[in-house]
Amino acid sequence: MSPLRLVTLLTGLLLTFAAPLLAAAQNAPIRIGASLSLTGTYAKPGVYGREGYAFCQKQINEGAGVMGRPIEMVVYDDRSDPQTGVRLYEKLITEDRVELVLGPYSSAITEAVANVTEKYKKLMLAPLGAAGSIWERGRRYVIMMVSPAEVYLEALIDLAARNGLKTIALIYEDTLFPKTTVKGAIALARKRGLDVVLQEAYPKAQTDFAALLTKIKAAQPDVLAAATYFDDVVAITRQMRELDVNVKMFGSTVGGDLPEFHKALGRTAEYVYGASQWEPGLTYPGAREFAAAYVAEFGRPPSYHAAAAYAACMLMADTINRIQSLDTERLREYLLRLATTTVFGGFDVDERGYQIGHRMVTIQWQEGRQVIVWPDEIAVGKPRFPTPPWGMR
């Protein structure tokens, strides 16, 4: 057999065997990795985030996919622990060989795992990390979805100032997001003429707030703001009633905005304000359709954590389809230039990947409903002010 004929035969054999392998690779799922707090302190919002990712996967795979391929979410439970999150993102990238990553829940865990994604140059859309300090360390590969932690309590302070209130007390879990929130809240309060009469941290996983609430009762603030999470704000609200701690306004960051808050407390939850990044009734493109489909899928309304996770996943998929590439640098370049409105609201980041296009909303519990009361241009109801003393409810 001549050398030319041998080469032709071998080429034909290679093509015969390679073609099915190439086709299989082109149709294989794009693997996207993340960890979320499915157990531990942050489990309530973490589970909502998991549902947002899962719903995104379902809808994409029922459609045209990403570059014609389905996606496969690989999600682990980080147990609300930053170091567990670090180990899991190492595993996702080095062992599971995911092609893309999305962010975890909480600023503390996002801050920790951003070091891993930075090391491996994996772009991470972070839908549930809000502390501005994450974007102040020169990182290139983390993109923010939500409004920063520093403005979570802006509405409570604005409404208090407008109603002539003069003093505020701030309590917070001693972790990254709550500390960042309080730092921003103090600056906002001073600008609006409110005097901070008490500022105190408590350790993570604390359950008894009696001593702290006794201090608040003695300080007699007009406003009490809790930079905290679901279990904490439920316990704080319940113990406020038990100890007869009365303020004219009481609001929280994470927790007071969740549907489970009123289920846990009943009428004790009335008048409480909750900071939120998104609510089902907002008119962002596709938001109401997403909310209705989510209820049909999971049997409950989505929280903003679910909407943020869903929107981040969809934005990543849309970006890949537009640039037809999984390349980290091209994804980053596209997202840094993008200004758009998603199901979750405005998206526009600066050169750091820091979010400047999204805006918070605030709800108040009124007759068992989450009523948007701030900002004025999208409010569907007026704040019920002041909060009556416990003995008059």
C-alpha positions in Angstrom: 0.0 0.0 0.0 1.4 3.4 -1.0 2.1 5.9 1.8 -0.4 8.3 0.4 -3.1 5.7 0.4 -2.2 4.7 4.0 -2.5 8.3 5.2 -5.9 8.6 3.4 -7.1 5.4 5.1 -5.9 6.5 8.5 -7.5 9.9 8.1 -10.8 8.3 7.2 -10.7 6.0 10.2 -9.9 9.0 12.5 -12.8 11.0 11.1 -15.1 8.0 11.4 -14.4 7.5 15.1 -13.9 11.2 16.0 -17.2 12.5 14.5 -19.4 10.8 17.1 -17.1 12.0 19.9 -17.2 15.5 18.6 -20.9 15.5 18.3 -21.2 14.1 21.8 -19.0 16.9 23.1 -21.0 19.5 21.3 -24.2 18.2 22.9 -22.9 17.6 26.4 -24.3 19.8 29.1 -22.5 23.0 30.1 -21.7 22.4 33.8 -22.2 25.4 36.1 -21.1 25.2 39.7 -22.1 26.9 42.9 -22.5 26.4 46.6 -25.5 27.6 48.6 -26.4 27.6 52.3 -29.0 24.8 52.3 -28.5 24.2 56.0 -27.2 26.4 58.9 -27.8 30.1 59.7 -28.5 31.2 56.1 -30.6 28.3 55.0 -33.9 30.2 54.5 -32.5 32.5 51.8 -30.1 29.9 50.6 -32.8 27.5 49.7 -34.6 30.2 47.8 -31.4 30.8 45.9 -31.1 27.1 45.1 -34.7 27.2 43.7 -33.8 30.2 41.5 -30.8 28.3 40.0 -32.9 25.2 39.5 -35.7 27.0 37.8 -33.3 28.8 35.5 -31.8 25.4 34.5 -35.3 24.0 33.8 -36.4 26.9 31.6 -33.1 27.0 29.7 -33.2 23.2 29.0 -36.8 23.4 27.9 -35.8 26.1 25.4 -32.8 26.3 23.0 -30.2 25.8 25.7 -26.9 27.7 25.8 -25.0 27.6 22.5 -27.4 24.8 21.6 -26.4 22.8 24.7 -28.3 22.0 27.9 -26.9 23.2 31.2 -26.3 21.2 34.3 -26.2 22.9 37.7 -23.8 21.3 40.2 -24.8 22.8 43.6 -23.4 21.8 47.0 -24.4 22.8 50.5 -21.8 25.0 52.1 -23.7 24.8 55.5 -23.6 28.6 55.9 -19.8 28.4 56.5 -17.2 30.4 54.4 -14.4 27.9 54.7 -16.7 25.1 53.6 -17.6 27.3 50.6 -13.9 27.7 49.8 -13.4 23.9 49.7 -16.5 23.4 47.6 -15.5 26.0 44.9 -12.0 24.4 44.8 -13.7 21.0 44.2 -16.1 22.4 41.6 -13.3 23.9 39.6 -10.5 21.3 40.0 -12.4 18.0 40.4 -15.9 18.5 38.9 -14.4 20.6 36.1 -17.3 23.0 35.8 -17.1 25.4 32.9 -18.8 28.3 34.8 -19.5 29.3 38.3 -22.3 31.3 40.0 -22.1 32.8 43.5 -23.2 31.5 46.9 -25.5 33.2 49.5 -24.2 35.9 51.8 -21.4 38.4 51.6 -19.1 36.5 54.0 -19.2 33.3 51.8 -19.0 35.3 48.5 -15.9 37.2 49.9 -14.2 33.9 50.8 -14.9 32.0 47.5 -14.1 35.0 45.4 -10.4 34.3 46.2 -10.8 30.8 44.7 -12.6 32.0 41.5 -10.0 34.7 41.2 -7.1 32.2 41.5 -8.5 30.1 38.7 -9.8 33.1 36.6 -13.4 31.9 36.6 -15.9 34.7 36.2 -18.5 34.6 39.0 -21.8 36.4 38.8 -22.6 37.0 42.5 -26.4 37.4 42.9 -26.4 37.2 46.7 -23.3 39.0 47.9 -23.8 42.7 48.8 -20.8 44.0 50.9 -19.0 46.6 48.9 -15.6 45.6 50.3 -15.7 42.5 48.1 -15.2 44.8 45.1 -12.6 47.0 46.7 -9.7 44.5 46.6 -8.8 44.6 42.9 -10.5 41.4 41.9 -11.3 41.0 38.2 -13.6 38.1 38.0 -16.6 38.8 40.3 -19.7 40.7 39.1 -22.3 42.1 41.5 -26.1 41.8 40.9 -27.7 43.3 44.0 -27.7 46.8 45.5 -24.8 47.2 48.0 -25.2 46.4 51.7 -24.5 50.0 52.6 -28.0 51.1 51.3 -30.1 48.3 52.8 -31.5 50.5 55.5 -31.8 53.7 53.4 -35.6 53.4 53.2 -36.0 53.0 57.0 -33.9 56.1 57.6 -35.5 58.1 54.9 -39.0 57.4 56.1 -38.0 58.1 59.7 -36.5 61.5 58.8 -39.5 62.4 56.7 -41.7 61.7 59.7 -39.7 63.8 62.1 -38.0 61.0 64.1 -34.7 61.9 65.7 -33.0 58.8 67.2 -32.0 55.4 65.9 -30.5 52.2 67.5 -28.6 49.7 65.3 -28.0 46.1 66.2 -26.3 43.6 64.0 -24.8 40.1 63.7 -21.0 40.3 63.9 -20.3 39.2 60.3 -19.4 40.9 57.0 -22.8 41.9 55.5 -24.4 43.2 58.7 -21.3 45.1 59.7 -21.2 46.7 56.2 -24.9 47.5 56.4 -24.5 49.3 59.7 -21.5 51.3 58.5 -23.6 52.6 55.6 -26.7 53.1 57.8 -24.7 55.3 60.3 -23.5 57.5 57.5 -27.0 57.8 56.0 -28.5 58.5 59.5 -26.1 61.3 60.1 -26.8 62.9 56.8 -30.5 62.9 57.6 -30.0 64.3 61.1 -30.7 61.1 63.1 -28.7 60.6 66.3 -27.4 57.0 66.8 -28.1 56.3 70.4 -27.0 52.7 70.4 -24.9 50.5 68.1 -24.1 47.0 69.2 -23.1 43.7 67.6 -23.9 40.2 68.7 -22.3 36.8 67.8 -23.5 34.6 64.9 -26.1 32.1 65.9 -27.2 34.0 69.0 -30.8 33.1 70.0 -31.5 35.1 73.2 -31.6 38.8 72.7 -33.1 39.8 76.1 -30.0 41.6 77.4 -29.6 43.5 74.1 -33.3 44.5 74.0 -33.1 45.7 77.6 -30.4 48.1 76.6 -32.5 49.3 73.7 -35.5 49.8 76.0 -33.3 52.0 78.2 -32.0 54.0 75.3 -35.6 54.7 74.0 -34.8 55.1 70.3 -37.4 56.3 67.9 -36.2 53.7 65.4 -34.7 50.2 65.8 -32.8 48.7 62.8 -31.6 45.2 62.8 -28.9 44.2 60.3 -29.5 40.5 60.6 -30.9 37.2 59.1 -34.2 35.3 59.3 -33.9 33.3 62.5 -32.5 36.3 64.3 -35.1 38.8 63.3 -37.9 36.4 64.2 -36.4 35.9 67.7 -35.8 39.7 68.1 -39.4 40.6 67.1 -40.9 38.0 69.4 -38.8 39.0 72.3 -39.5 42.7 71.7 -43.2 41.9 72.4 -42.4 39.7 75.4 -40.2 42.5 76.9 -42.6 45.3 75.8 -39.9 47.1 73.8 -41.7 49.8 71.8 -40.3 52.0 69.0 -42.0 54.1 66.3 -40.4 52.1 63.5 -38.7 48.7 63.5 -37.1 47.2 60.4 -34.6 44.6 59.4 -32.4 43.6 56.4 -32.7 39.9 55.6 -35.7 38.1 57.2 -38.4 40.6 57.6 -38.9 40.6 53.8 -39.5 36.8 53.6 -43.1 35.3 53.4 -42.1 33.0 56.2 -41.7 35.9 58.6 -45.4 36.5 59.0 -46.1 32.7 59.1 -43.7 32.4 62.0 -45.0 35.4 64.0 -48.6 36.0 62.9 -49.8 39.4 64.0 -46.6 40.1 65.9 -45.1 40.7 62.5 -47.4 43.6 61.7 -45.9 47.0 61.1 -42.4 45.5 60.7 -40.4 46.9 57.7 -38.2 44.6 55.6 -35.5 45.6 53.1 -35.8 43.9 49.8 -34.0 43.8 46.5 -37.1 42.8 44.5 -40.8 41.9 44.9 -43.1 39.8 42.8 -45.4 42.7 41.9 -42.7 44.9 40.3 -43.0 45.6 36.5 -39.6 44.7 35.4 -39.6 42.8 32.0 -40.8 39.2 32.7 -40.9 39.7 36.4 -44.6 38.9 36.9 -44.4 35.9 34.5 -41.4 34.6 36.4 -43.3 35.0 39.8 -46.4 33.2 38.5 -44.3 30.3 37.0 -42.3 30.1 40.2 -45.4 29.7 42.3 -46.6 26.9 39.9 -43.3 25.2 40.2 -42.6 25.5 44.0 -46.0 26.2 45.5 -44.9 29.5 47.1 -44.0 33.0 45.9 -40.3 33.7 45.2 -38.2 35.9 47.5 -35.7 38.3 46.1 -33.0 35.7 46.7 -34.7 33.4 44.3 -35.2 36.2 41.7 -31.6 37.3 42.0 -30.2 33.8 41.5 -32.6 33.1 38.6 -31.7 36.4 37.0 -27.9 35.8 37.4 -28.2 32.4 35.8 -30.3 33.7 32.9 -28.0 36.7 32.4 -25.0 34.4 32.2 -26.8 32.2 29.7 -27.8 35.2 27.6 -24.3 36.6 27.6 -22.8 33.3 26.4 -25.4 33.0 23.6 -24.7 36.6 22.5 -20.9 36.3 22.3 -21.0 32.5 21.5 -18.1 31.8 23.8 -17.4 30.5 27.3 -14.1 32.5 27.5 -13.8 34.3 30.8 -12.2 37.5 29.4 -14.9 37.9 26.8 -17.7 37.2 29.3 -16.2 39.8 31.6 -15.7 42.4 28.9 -19.3 42.0 27.7 -20.9 42.3 31.2 -18.8 45.3 32.2 -20.2 47.2 29.1 -23.8 46.0 29.6 -26.6 48.2 30.9 -29.9 46.5 30.9 -33.0 45.6 32.9 -33.5 42.0 33.8 -36.4 40.2 35.6 -34.6 41.3 38.8 -34.3 45.0 37.8 -31.5 47.2 36.7 -28.1 45.8 35.8 -25.1 48.2 35.2 -21.7 47.7 36.8 -18.6 49.9 36.9 -15.1 48.8 36.0 -14.8 46.8 39.2 -17.9 44.8 38.6 -19.7 46.8 41.4 -23.4 47.3 40.9 -24.6 50.8 40.2 -27.8 50.2 38.3 -30.0 48.3 40.7 -32.3 49.8 43.4 -33.7 48.5 46.7 -37.3 48.4 47.7 -38.8 48.2 51.2 -41.9 46.5 52.4 -44.0 46.8 55.5 -46.2 44.0 56.9 -49.8 45.2 56.7 -52.7 42.8 57.5 -50.5 39.8 56.6 -49.4 41.3 53.3 -46.0 42.5 52.1 -46.8 46.0 51.0 -44.1 48.0 49.0 -43.9 51.4 50.8 -40.6 52.7 49.4 -39.4 54.2 47.1 -42.4 56.5 46.4 -42.4 56.0 42.6 -43.2 52.3 42.9 -44.9 52.1 46.3 -48.3 50.4 46.3 -49.2 51.6 49.8 -48.3 54.1 52.4 -46.4 53.2 55.6 -48.5 52.7 58.6 -46.9 55.1 61.0 -46.1 55.2 63.9 -46.0 51.6 65.1 -48.4 51.4 68.0 -47.2 50.1 71.4 -47.7 46.4 72.0 -50.4 47.1 74.5 -52.5 48.9 72.0 -52.5 46.3 69.2 
